[in-house]
Structure formats: C-alpha cells, structure tokens
C-alpha cells in the first residue's frame, strides 16, 4: 500500500476522524496495515495481549471455547470495528479467539506502541473505555455467549410520549435487522399495569419486584418471558428513591449482558434518583418528544438537567421527535426550542394501528424510520454513493431500478453534482421510473438549450438561472427535512477550498451549489458562502458516509477511467473529439454549442476536471465495500438525450454485482 493511501485511509476511519493533524501523525507513525488471508488466526484465546486491531476491510470471526473445548461463535466483526482492547487495557490474556473469515486489511497498533498512543492522545482512552464497559462480562456467573452488549434506555420528560410502542418496535427491529438477541426490561411503579406482555401475546406474566429484599446470585429465569416474535421481556416493579431497586437492577443487568446483544430499558417518565441512576447504566438514552413547543421545551429542560446536574455524557443522549401530535412549527423552530440536534423523527401512526408495526405494517413510514434507527444502533447501515459525471450520471437511474426491484435496503444516500440531483429526487420519494421520465425533457440534443443561459465569462459561462428553474420545477420547495431517508449533498467552498456537506435547508439551493461546475457555471451563493461543484473535492463522496459511521457502502462511480479520459482529452486537443463525431451526426445544435465555447472549451474543461476526479474517485472508492463502475464506452458526457441507454448500462452493472450486494447487506 502506498504511504499516501495509508495516510488517506487512516484519516477517514471513523474512530480517528476527530483527531487533529499532529494526533493523526502519531497514529500513522505507530500503526501498520496488515493483510490477513482467509482462515488466518489473528490471536488465540489465552494468549498474551498483542495489540489494537481495527478492521479496514473484510470480516473477522470472534469465538470462545467452553470447558469441553467446543467453539462458540460470539460475533462477526466487519469494517470499522476494533478488537483486542480488553486485553490491552486490563493486561489480561485474550478471552476469545479472532480469525479472518475472508481476506482482511487490518490496522494494527502493537502493544508496546499502544500505551504511548494513549499518552499522546488521552481522549482516545475515554472512547475506548466506553467500548470496554460493553464488552466486559461477569465470567463468574456463566460462560459468556456474546462479544458485546448495548444497553439502551427509552425515556421521556412526560407520560404518553409513545415510548413503550417505540421501545417495542425498536427491539423487534434490532432483532430482525441484526439477527441478534434483544430483551426489553419493562419497569413501572406498582400502581401501573404492564402493557408489553399483551402486545407480545404473553399470558399472565410474572412481575419481578426490585424492592424486595431477595439477594440475586443468578438470573431469576422464571421471569424472563420468551415471545414468539424473536425478542424477550422482563417485567419489573420499582419504588421511587429506593437504592435497593437500583442495586438489584444492576445485578440483573450484569447477568443479562452475558446473553443479550441489546437490552432496552422502558423507563417511567419520572425524575427520581432511582430512574436517573438507571438511565446512567445505559450506553445510549433515547428521549422521546412530540413536536409540540411545550413538549419540546420540557425535553430541552430534561436534557439540560441530565447534562449539567447529573454530568451525563452528551454523546449518549439522542432526542427523537415522535410526530403523534400535529407539528405546529417548522423543523428549524423545533431545533431552536430543543436547543440540540434531532437524532431522528418518527412519523405519526394511525389511532387503530397495530402495536407491532415492524411485523404487521413493515412498509409504513413509522416502521421505516425505526428500522433505520435500529440499523444505526446495530452498525449495519447501508449507504449509497452516487458520483459525478453529467450525462454519465444517468447510469445511477439504472442502479436505483435494481435496488428498488430487489428491495435492497438503503439507509442513507450521498451524491455530488448529477449524483446529488438524482439522489435528492430519489430521497423525496420519486422512483427510478419517475426520474427517468424527467430525463425525457432532453429527448433531443437541442433540448439542452433549456439549461443554457450565457453570461459574460467572469466567473463562468452560464448564469445557472435556467438550471435553477429546472430544479425548482421538480424539487419545488422541499427541504432536507422533507426527504424520506437521510440525504447528504456535496459542494465545495470557494474561499476555504474544502468540501461542504449540505444536509439542511432547501434542496434546490443545495443541488445548485453541487452542480455548479467551475469555469462553466457561475459559483452559487448558499447562505453566506460561495459554493461550486461538489465533484471537485468529493467526486465519489464515500468519506462523508464513513464519518457518519456507515459500515456498508455501495458506491456508483460513473467517471471514465483515467486512461480513457486522457485519450479523449488528447483527441479534443487535436480537434478530433468524440463531440465532433456527434456533430457530424447531428449538425446544428452541437456545432453551434461548441463554436460558442471556442473550439470545445467546455469539453476541455470537463475532461481536464475528469482527469483529476478519476484519481480522487479511485481513492474514495477504496473506502466503499462495493464499487459499481458502469461501462460507458460509446457514450458522450453531453448526450443527455440518451438517458435510457445510460440507465441500461447502470442496471447491467448493478445486476452483475447483485450477489455481492446481497452478501454485503446480509452480513
């Protein structure tokens, strides 16, 4: 691996993404990238602490042996996961064996270098300690069955916030999306009635009283209720401000983390010390609020108290807006009242809707939203990246067609330039057929004039007003808040000379900024910033998704290879470009177009930029799990009227890699 490629990869790994240049230099100096072939053991159970391991590509199996020597598979780890830290931080022998189950690239920091890394970058130790708490088990209780557990509390500042329905569907979704074990701990005061047993069709459930004086030495198994829907349930009574309740709950949790990957605490909407302490046992706290200003203010006060009065880590608190009440204010006003980012919004459900929406109504918007949250928690988000390319970008439409027909789950989508436009149309709910229908507006070469408005070439040849009207026609007044799945649009900042990731405000403005090719379109003013084509900095924007923690990335790179571009550029400079060939077939429009721009200047600008983009896109593609690269031979970047043919090329490429895509999403 080239040194520059190693430096690029380390900089983009999510665990290191917040580090400064000096800190990254430490990681770069103290680490190495090791290739492990399929079947190679990385370290064995019982061996001495060896190093910190971070998966760049491939998959690793973690297993332990019981007293009879029988292997028990605990986990499959994929890109972005790290392991080996328990032994490093406790100086104990490895408690598991790790083995590469396919060819892997792994970043390794050897034990002798690891301590010096933590000394130089102390806040990494804090991040690692959070993971450590999820992986340490009480081995004295029984053999551990899982590698890592996550405790999630569902809470609200007021009753009737929809948290129990949310906890139920989140648990069901975690089980279905990750294929891992989940249990809900339903905790109520004694005067309340537990409703979850009925929703999970469990008859006459026993309730464990946390206020009893009984000592807990083993899990009270009779109270663990098995449902036929893949998740378990444990019902509790508690008393306010009773320290014994907290002590017993912690004892039970310390046992459950040996057996369950996900433990969800459905907590009462109360602020007594017991509940606050229970919240503090969690890795994540999901706080539900309606979009009503009064409820948002209550939630703001609650989160502020948790942070200031009880010193809760802000990173573990996630606010979720449940739209069961009509939103009387817009999204930006909600954010202002809340005083923090909204982690997710879950749509309103009908009054008579079934409780188990994930099972009974899996295609409703509520289920889709909860499913994305579960996939985020389960580190199995699937991201789709659409690259730059003007007419080549119509290949994206064919890829989307395959994704729709094969029901490939996409949780977040990112795009630059034409990729951003197609991504935004898809994100607002238009399907591939509808997007292809929009391209019919360019069914003849002359129709490209609908986007051309010449200006004095001080900052660009085209003003962009006609393009703006075209976008407005198809995107209307929709904002990023109106999209049906998270969308990231990439532009480039003129003054700062850096990428700008847009995910707030009007979609039309973001797409205009992302499509403003330098030298052709006048740079676009977005709020107080001057922005231009996102393809200059991120022609294939995989990096923004990696920084979000997306572990499974499908990238569509429609930029021709460097060799093809250089050949084309040479022909253009000789005056025998592929565009001239098109002119001979279609005299008139393209001939006049090219004369206007001084002997193919647009071609030369575009092809010159493509040469640069091709190399950057190649490196960005290394961060993706699958890169689709449609064959565009015989097609020209300006032939917008051949959208159907571009789309067919994209569809063919996606179908060729369909088995790989399925393996990726089912890992």
C-alpha positions in Angstrom: 0.0 0.0 0.0 1.3 3.4 -1.0 2.1 5.7 2.0 -0.3 8.3 0.8 -3.1 5.7 0.5 -2.3 4.6 4.1 -2.5 8.1 5.4 -5.7 8.8 3.5 -7.3 5.6 4.9 -6.3 6.3 8.5 -7.6 9.9 8.2 -11.0 8.6 7.1 -11.5 5.9 9.7 -14.4 7.0 11.9 -12.6 6.2 15.2 -9.8 8.6 14.2 -11.9 11.2 12.3 -11.9 13.7 15.1 -8.2 13.8 15.5 -6.0 16.8 14.6 -3.0 16.6 12.2 -0.5 16.1 15.0 -2.6 13.3 16.6 -3.1 11.6 13.2 0.6 11.7 12.7 1.0 9.7 15.9 -1.4 7.0 14.7 0.3 7.0 11.3 3.8 6.5 12.9 2.7 3.9 15.4 0.5 1.7 13.2 0.8 -0.6 10.3 -1.7 -2.2 7.9 -1.6 -6.0 7.9 -3.2 -8.2 5.3 -4.7 -11.4 6.8 -5.6 -14.2 4.5 -8.9 -16.1 4.9 -8.6 -18.6 7.8 -5.6 -17.0 9.4 -5.8 -16.7 13.2 -5.1 -13.1 14.5 -4.8 -14.1 18.1 -5.9 -17.0 20.2 -7.9 -17.3 23.4 -5.4 -17.5 26.4 -2.6 -15.7 24.5 -0.9 -12.6 25.9 -2.1 -9.1 25.0 -0.9 -8.4 21.5 -2.3 -5.2 20.0 -5.1 -2.9 18.9 -6.8 -4.2 15.8 -9.1 -2.1 13.5 -10.8 -3.6 10.5 -10.4 -1.6 7.3 -11.9 -4.3 5.0 -13.0 -7.9 5.4 -14.7 -9.8 8.2 -13.4 -11.3 11.4 -15.0 -14.1 13.5 -14.8 -14.0 17.3 -15.2 -17.2 19.2 -14.6 -18.7 22.6 -14.3 -22.3 23.9 -16.3 -23.8 26.7 -14.9 -26.1 29.3 -15.2 -29.1 26.9 -13.3 -27.3 24.2 -16.3 -26.7 22.0 -16.2 -23.5 20.0 -19.0 -20.9 20.5 -19.2 -18.1 17.9 -19.7 -14.8 19.7 -19.6 -12.3 16.9 -18.8 -11.4 13.3 -16.9 -8.1 13.1 -16.8 -6.0 9.9 -15.2 -2.8 8.7 -15.0 -0.1 11.3 -15.0 -2.5 14.3 -11.9 -2.8 16.6 -10.9 -5.6 18.9 -8.2 -6.7 21.3 -8.7 -3.8 23.7 -9.9 -5.7 26.7 -6.5 -7.5 27.0 -4.6 -4.2 26.3 -6.5 -2.2 28.9 -6.7 -4.9 31.6 -3.4 -6.6 30.8 -5.2 -10.0 30.9 -4.8 -12.8 28.4 -7.2 -12.8 25.4 -10.6 -14.2 26.4 -11.5 -15.0 22.8 -10.0 -16.2 19.5 -10.1 -14.0 16.4 -9.8 -15.3 12.9 -10.1 -13.8 9.4 -13.1 -15.4 7.6 -12.2 -13.7 4.4 -9.2 -11.7 3.2 -8.8 -8.7 5.6 -6.9 -5.5 5.8 -6.4 -4.6 9.4 -4.8 -1.5 11.1 -2.6 -2.8 13.9 -1.0 -0.9 16.8 1.3 -3.2 18.6 1.0 -3.5 22.4 4.4 -1.8 23.0 3.2 1.2 21.0 -0.4 1.4 22.3 0.4 2.9 25.7 2.4 5.7 24.0 -0.5 6.4 21.7 -2.9 6.8 24.6 -0.4 9.0 26.4 -0.2 11.2 23.3 -3.9 11.2 22.6 -5.6 10.8 26.1 -9.2 11.3 24.9 -8.9 8.0 22.9 -8.7 6.2 26.2 -12.1 7.7 27.1 -13.7 6.5 23.9 -12.2 3.0 24.3 -13.4 2.8 27.9 -17.0 3.1 26.7 -16.5 0.1 24.5 -14.7 -1.8 27.3 -17.8 -1.4 29.5 -19.9 -3.1 26.8 -17.6 -6.0 26.4 -16.6 -6.9 29.9 -18.8 -9.7 31.3 -19.2 -11.4 34.7 -17.4 -14.6 33.9 -18.0 -15.8 37.4 -21.8 -16.1 36.6 -21.7 -18.3 33.5 -19.9 -18.7 30.1 -20.3 -15.6 28.0 -22.3 -16.1 24.9 -21.8 -12.8 23.2 -18.9 -10.4 22.4 -20.5 -7.0 23.0 -23.8 -5.9 24.5 -25.5 -2.5 24.3 -27.9 -1.1 26.9 -30.5 1.5 25.5 -32.9 3.4 27.8 -36.1 4.8 26.3 -37.3 7.8 28.3 -39.4 10.9 28.2 -40.0 14.0 30.3 -43.7 13.3 30.3 -46.2 10.4 30.0 -47.9 9.5 26.8 -44.9 10.2 24.6 -45.2 6.9 22.7 -42.1 5.5 24.3 -43.4 2.0 25.0 -44.6 1.4 21.4 -41.2 2.8 20.3 -39.3 0.5 22.6 -41.3 -2.5 21.4 -40.7 -1.8 17.7 -37.0 -0.8 18.3 -36.5 -4.2 20.0 -38.3 -6.1 17.2 -36.3 -4.2 14.6 -32.9 -4.7 16.3 -33.6 -8.5 16.3 -34.7 -8.6 12.7 -32.1 -6.3 11.2 -29.0 -7.5 13.1 -30.2 -11.2 13.7 -29.0 -10.7 17.3 -30.7 -11.2 20.7 -32.7 -8.5 22.3 -34.7 -8.1 25.6 -36.9 -5.3 26.9 -36.9 -4.5 30.6 -40.4 -3.1 31.3 -40.0 -1.0 34.5 -43.0 0.5 36.2 -44.2 1.6 39.7 -46.5 -0.8 41.4 -49.7 1.1 40.7 -49.1 0.8 36.9 -50.1 -2.0 34.6 -47.6 -3.5 32.2 -48.9 -3.4 28.6 -46.0 -5.0 26.8 -46.9 -8.7 27.7 -50.2 -8.3 25.9 -48.5 -6.7 22.9 -46.2 -9.6 22.7 -49.0 -12.1 23.3 -47.6 -13.3 26.7 -50.3 -14.5 29.1 -50.2 -13.9 32.9 -46.6 -12.7 33.1 -44.8 -12.8 36.5 -43.5 -9.4 37.7 -40.2 -9.1 39.5 -40.3 -6.7 42.4 -37.0 -4.8 42.6 -37.9 -3.5 46.1 -37.9 -7.0 47.6 -35.1 -7.9 50.0 -34.1 -11.0 48.0 -30.4 -11.4 47.1 -29.7 -12.1 43.5 -27.0 -14.7 42.8 -28.3 -15.9 39.5 -30.7 -14.8 36.9 -34.4 -15.4 38.0 -35.1 -17.3 34.8 -38.8 -17.8 35.5 -39.2 -14.0 35.0 -37.6 -13.9 31.5 -40.5 -14.2 29.2 -40.0 -15.6 25.7 -42.2 -14.3 23.0 -42.9 -15.8 19.6 -41.7 -12.6 17.9 -37.9 -13.0 18.4 -37.4 -10.8 21.5 -37.7 -11.5 25.2 -39.3 -9.5 28.0 -38.6 -8.9 31.7 -41.2 -7.0 33.8 -40.3 -5.1 36.9 -41.9 -3.1 39.7 -39.8 -0.5 41.4 -40.2 2.1 44.2 -39.2 5.7 43.9 -35.9 6.7 45.5 -35.2 3.1 46.7 -31.5 2.4 46.4 -32.2 -1.4 46.7 -34.1 -1.2 43.5 -31.1 0.2 41.6 -28.8 -2.3 43.2 -30.9 -5.3 42.1 -31.4 -3.9 38.6 -27.6 -3.5 38.2 -27.1 -7.1 39.4 -29.6 -8.4 36.9 -28.1 -6.3 34.1 -24.7 -7.7 34.8 -26.0 -11.1 34.2 -28.1 -10.2 31.1 -25.2 -8.7 29.3 -23.8 -12.2 29.0 -26.8 -13.4 27.0 -28.2 -10.4 25.1 -26.7 -8.1 22.5 -29.3 -5.5 23.1 -31.0 -4.6 26.4 -33.8 -2.0 26.2 -35.0 -0.3 29.4 -38.5 1.1 29.0 -38.4 3.6 32.0 -41.2 5.6 33.6 -41.4 9.3 32.9 -40.1 10.3 36.3 -37.1 12.2 37.6 -36.5 10.4 41.0 -33.0 9.3 41.8 -33.6 5.6 41.1 -34.7 6.4 37.5 -31.8 8.8 36.9 -29.3 6.1 38.2 -31.0 3.5 35.9 -30.5 5.9 33.0 -26.9 6.1 33.9 -26.4 2.4 33.3 -27.1 2.9 29.6 -24.9 3.2 26.7 -27.5 5.3 24.9 -30.6 7.2 26.0 -33.4 7.7 23.5 -35.6 10.6 24.7 -38.9 11.0 23.0 -40.7 14.2 22.5 -43.6 15.4 20.3 -43.1 18.4 18.0 -45.4 20.5 20.2 -43.5 23.6 21.6 -44.5 22.8 25.2 -43.2 19.2 24.9 -40.0 20.3 23.2 -39.3 22.8 26.0 -39.8 20.1 28.6 -37.4 17.9 26.7 -34.9 20.7 26.5 -35.1 21.1 30.3 -34.7 17.3 30.8 -31.6 17.0 28.6 -30.1 20.1 30.2 -30.6 18.6 33.7 -29.1 15.3 32.6 -26.0 17.1 31.3 -25.5 19.8 33.9 -27.0 18.4 37.1 -26.1 14.7 36.6 -23.0 15.0 34.3 -24.3 12.7 31.7 -22.2 12.3 28.5 -24.0 14.3 25.8 -22.9 11.8 23.2 -25.1 9.1 24.7 -28.3 11.2 24.7 -30.4 11.0 21.5 -33.5 13.1 21.0 -36.3 11.5 18.9 -39.3 13.5 17.8 -42.4 11.4 17.6 -45.0 13.1 15.4 -48.1 11.7 17.1 -49.1 15.3 17.7 -49.5 17.7 14.8 -46.4 19.8 14.3 -47.5 23.4 14.6 -44.0 24.8 14.0 -41.4 24.0 11.3 -38.3 21.9 11.7 -35.9 24.8 12.3 -38.1 26.2 15.0 -38.2 22.8 16.6 -34.4 22.7 16.7 -34.3 26.2 18.2 -36.6 25.3 21.1 -35.0 21.9 21.6 -31.5 23.5 21.7 -29.8 20.5 20.1 -29.9 18.2 17.1 -32.8 15.8 16.5 -31.4 12.3 16.2 -34.4 11.0 14.3 -38.1 11.8 13.6 -40.7 9.0 13.6 -43.9 9.7 11.7 -47.4 9.6 13.2 -49.2 6.3 13.2 -53.0 5.8 13.0 -55.0 5.5 16.1 -56.0 1.9 15.5 -52.6 0.8 14.1 -51.2 -2.5 15.4 -48.6 -2.2 18.2 -46.1 -4.4 16.4 -45.8 -2.2 13.3 -42.4 -3.6 12.4 -44.1 -7.0 11.9 -47.6 -6.1 10.9 -47.0 -3.0 8.8 -43.3 -3.2 7.8 -43.7 -0.8 4.8 -45.3 2.1 6.8 -43.2 5.2 7.3 -43.1 4.6 11.1 -41.5 1.2 10.6 -39.0 2.5 8.0 -37.9 5.2 10.4 -37.5 2.8 13.4 -35.7 0.4 11.1 -33.1 3.0 10.2 -32.6 3.7 13.9 -32.1 0.0 14.6 -29.7 -0.3 11.7 -27.7 2.7 13.1 -27.5 1.1 16.5 -26.6 -2.3 15.0 -23.8 -0.9 12.9 -25.4 -2.2 9.8 -26.4 1.0 8.0 -26.2 0.7 4.2 -25.1 3.8 2.4 -25.4 4.5 -1.3 -23.0 7.0 -3.0 -23.7 8.5 -6.4 -20.8 10.1 -8.2 -20.3 12.9 -10.7 -20.5 12.7 -14.5 -23.2 14.9 -16.2 -24.8 12.5 -18.7 -22.9 9.6 -17.4 -24.8 10.2 -14.1 -28.0 8.8 -15.7 -26.4 5.4 -15.1 -27.4 6.0 -11.5 -31.1 5.7 -12.5 -30.5 2.1 -13.7 -28.7 1.2 -10.4 -31.7 2.6 -8.5 -34.1 0.5 -10.6 -32.3 -2.7 -9.4 -32.2 -1.5 -5.8 -36.0 -1.0 -5.9 -36.8 -4.3 -7.7 -34.5 -6.3 -5.4 -35.6 -4.5 -2.3 -32.1 -3.6 -1.3 -32.3 -1.5 2.0 -30.7 1.9 1.7 -30.4 3.9 4.9 -28.6 7.0 3.7 -27.7 8.4 0.3 -25.0 10.9 -0.7 -24.2 12.5 -4.1 -22.1 15.1 -5.8 -23.2 17.1 -8.9 -25.5 15.0 -11.1 -25.3 12.3 -8.4 -26.7 14.8 -5.9 -29.6 15.7 -8.2 -30.6 12.0 -8.7 -30.1 11.2 -5.0 -32.4 14.1 -4.0 -35.1 13.1 -6.4 -35.0 9.6 -5.0 -34.8 10.7 -1.4 -38.0 12.8 -1.8 -39.9 9.7 -3.0 -39.6 9.6 -6.8 -38.8 6.1 -8.1 -36.4 5.3 -10.9 -39.1 5.2 -13.5 -40.3 8.7 -12.5 -36.7 10.0 -12.5 -36.1 8.6 -16.0 -39.3 10.3 -17.1 -37.8 13.6 -16.0 -34.9 13.0 -18.4 -37.4 12.9 -21.3 -37.2 16.7 -21.2 -33.8 16.1 -23.0 -35.2 13.6 -25.6 -33.5 15.5 -28.4 -30.0 17.1 -28.4 -31.4 20.6 -29.0 -33.3 20.5 -25.7 -30.1 21.0 -23.7 -30.6 24.7 -24.6 -33.2 24.7 -21.9 -30.4 24.8 -19.3 -28.1 27.2 -21.2 -28.1 30.9 -20.2 -24.9 32.6 -21.4 -23.3 35.3 -19.3 -20.0 37.3 -19.5 -17.4 34.7 -18.5 -16.0 36.4 -15.4 -16.8 33.5 -13.1 -18.4 31.1 -15.5 -20.0 30.9 -19.0 -23.5 30.0 -17.6 -25.5 32.0 -15.1 -27.4 29.0 -13.9 -30.9 30.6 -13.8 -32.4 28.1 -16.2 -30.9 25.2 -14.3 -32.3 26.7 -11.1 -35.8 26.8 -12.7 -35.5 23.2 -13.9 -34.6 22.1 -10.3 -37.4 24.2 -8.8 -39.9 22.5 -11.2 -39.0 19.0 -9.9 -38.0 19.6 -6.3 -40.3 22.5 -5.5 -39.9 24.0 -2.0 -38.8 20.7 -0.4 -36.1 20.9 2.2 -33.8 18.2 3.7 -36.5 17.8 6.4 -38.9 16.5 3.7 -36.7 13.6 2.5 -37.7 10.1 3.2 -34.2 8.9 4.1 -31.1 10.9 5.2 -29.5 12.7 2.3 -26.0 14.3 2.0 -25.3 16.7 -0.8 -21.7 17.6 -1.5 -20.5 21.0 -2.7 -17.1 22.8 -2.5 -16.4 26.0 -0.6 -14.7 28.6 -2.9 -12.9 30.5 -0.1 -12.0 27.7 2.2 -11.0 25.3 -0.6 -12.7 22.4 1.2 -15.7 20.2 0.8 -19.0 21.4 2.2 -21.6 18.7 3.2 -25.1 20.1 2.9 -27.9 18.5 4.8 -30.1 21.4 5.9 -32.2 24.0 4.1 -33.8 24.0 0.6 -32.9 21.1 -1.7 -32.8 23.3 -4.8 -30.1 25.5 -3.3 -28.0 22.6 -2.3 -28.3 20.9 -5.7 -27.5 24.2 -7.5 -24.3 24.5 -5.4 -23.3 20.9 -6.0 -23.8 21.2 -9.8 -22.0 24.5 -10.4 -19.1 23.2 -12.4 -16.1 25.6 -12.1 -15.4 27.5 -15.3 -18.8 26.6 -16.7 -21.4 27.7 -14.2 -21.1 30.8 -12.0 -20.5 29.7 -8.4 -23.6 29.6 -6.3 -24.2 31.7 -3.2 -25.6 29.4 -0.5 -26.5 31.5 2.6 -23.3 33.4 3.2 -21.0 31.0 1.4 -19.9 30.9 -2.2 -20.0 27.2 -3.4 -19.3 25.3 -6.5 -19.3 21.7 -7.9 -19.0 19.1 -5.1 -17.2 16.8 -7.6 -14.1 19.0 -7.3 -13.5 17.8 -3.7 -15.6 14.6 -3.4 -16.4 13.2 -6.9 -17.4 9.9 -5.2 -18.4 11.0 -1.7 -17.8 7.9 0.4 -15.9 9.8 3.1 -19.0 11.7 4.5 -20.8 8.4 5.0 -17.8 6.8 6.7 -17.7 9.8 9.0 -21.3 9.1 9.9 -20.5 5.6 10.9 -22.0 3.9 7.9 -20.3 0.5 7.8 -21.7 -0.8 4.4 -21.2 1.4 1.4 -22.2 0.9 -2.2 -20.6 3.5 -4.5 -21.5 4.1 -8.1 -18.5 5.6 -9.9 -19.6 6.7 -13.4 -16.3 8.7 -14.2 -14.5 7.0 -17.1 -11.0 5.6 -16.3 -8.0 7.9 -16.3 -6.7 6.2 -19.5 -10.0 6.7 -21.3 -10.1 10.4 -20.2 -6.6 11.1 -21.3 -7.2 9.5 -24.7 -10.4 11.6 -25.1 -8.6 14.8 -24.0 -5.8 14.2 -26.5 -8.3 13.9 -29.3 -10.1 17.0 -28.2 -6.9 19.0 -28.2 -6.2 17.7 -31.7 -9.7 18.8 -32.7 -11.0 15.3 -33.3 -13.0 14.7 -30.2 -15.9 12.4 -29.7 -18.0 15.5 -29.6 -17.0 16.4 -33.2 -18.2 12.9 -34.2 -21.5 13.7 -32.6 -21.6 17.0 -34.6 -21.3 15.1 -37.9 -24.3 13.0 -37.0 -26.3 15.9 -35.7 -25.2 19.2 -37.4 -26.8 22.3 -35.9 -27.1 22.2 -32.2 -23.8 20.7 -31.0 -21.9 22.5 -33.7 -23.2 25.9 -32.6 -22.8 25.0 -29.0 -19.1 24.2 -29.5 -18.5 27.2 -31.6 -19.9 29.4 -28.8 -17.3 28.0 -26.5 -14.2 28.4 -28.6 -13.4 25.0 -30.1 -14.6 22.6 -27.4 -13.6 24.6 -24.4 -16.4 23.1 -22.3 -15.2 19.6 -23.4 -11.6 20.5 -22.4 -12.7 21.9 -19.1 -14.8 18.9 -18.3 -12.2 16.4 -19.4 -9.5 18.1 -17.5 -11.5 18.1 -14.4 -12.4 14.4 -15.0 -8.7 13.5 -15.1 -8.3 14.9 -11.6 -11.6 13.5 -10.4 -10.7 10.0 -11.7 -7.8 9.6 -9.3 -9.7 11.1 -6.3 -12.7 8.9 -7.1 -10.4 5.8 -7.2 -9.1 6.6 -3.7 -12.6 7.4 -2.4 -13.7 4.0 -3.9 -11.3 2.2 -1.6 -13.5 3.3 1.3 -16.5 1.5 -0.2 -17.4 -2.1 0.1 -18.7 -2.4 -3.4 -17.9 0.0 -6.3 -20.2 -0.2 -9.4 -18.5 1.2 -12.5 -20.8 1.1 -15.5 -19.3 0.7 -18.9 -20.0 4.0 -20.7 -18.0 3.2 -23.9 -19.5 4.8 -26.9 -21.5 7.4 -24.9 -20.6 11.0 -24.5 -21.0 13.1 -21.3 -23.2 15.7 -23.0 -25.6 13.3 -24.6 -28.4 13.8 -22.1 -30.9 12.6 -24.8 -29.5 9.1 -24.4 -30.6 8.7 -20.8 -32.3 5.4 -21.4 -29.1 3.9 -22.7 -27.1 5.3 -19.8 -29.7 3.8 -17.4 -29.4 0.4 -19.0 -25.6 0.5 -18.5 -26.1 1.2 -14.9 -28.7 -1.5 -14.5 -26.4 -4.1 -16.2 -23.6 -3.2 -13.8 -25.8 -3.4 -10.7 -27.2 -6.8 -11.8 -23.7 -8.1 -12.4 -22.8 -7.4 -8.8 -26.2 -8.3 -7.3 -24.9 -11.3 -5.4 -22.1 -9.2 -3.8 -24.6 -6.6 -2.8 -26.9 -9.2 -1.2 -23.9 -10.7 0.7 -23.0 -7.3 2.0 -26.4 -6.4 3.3 -26.9 -9.8 4.9 -23.6 -10.0 6.7 
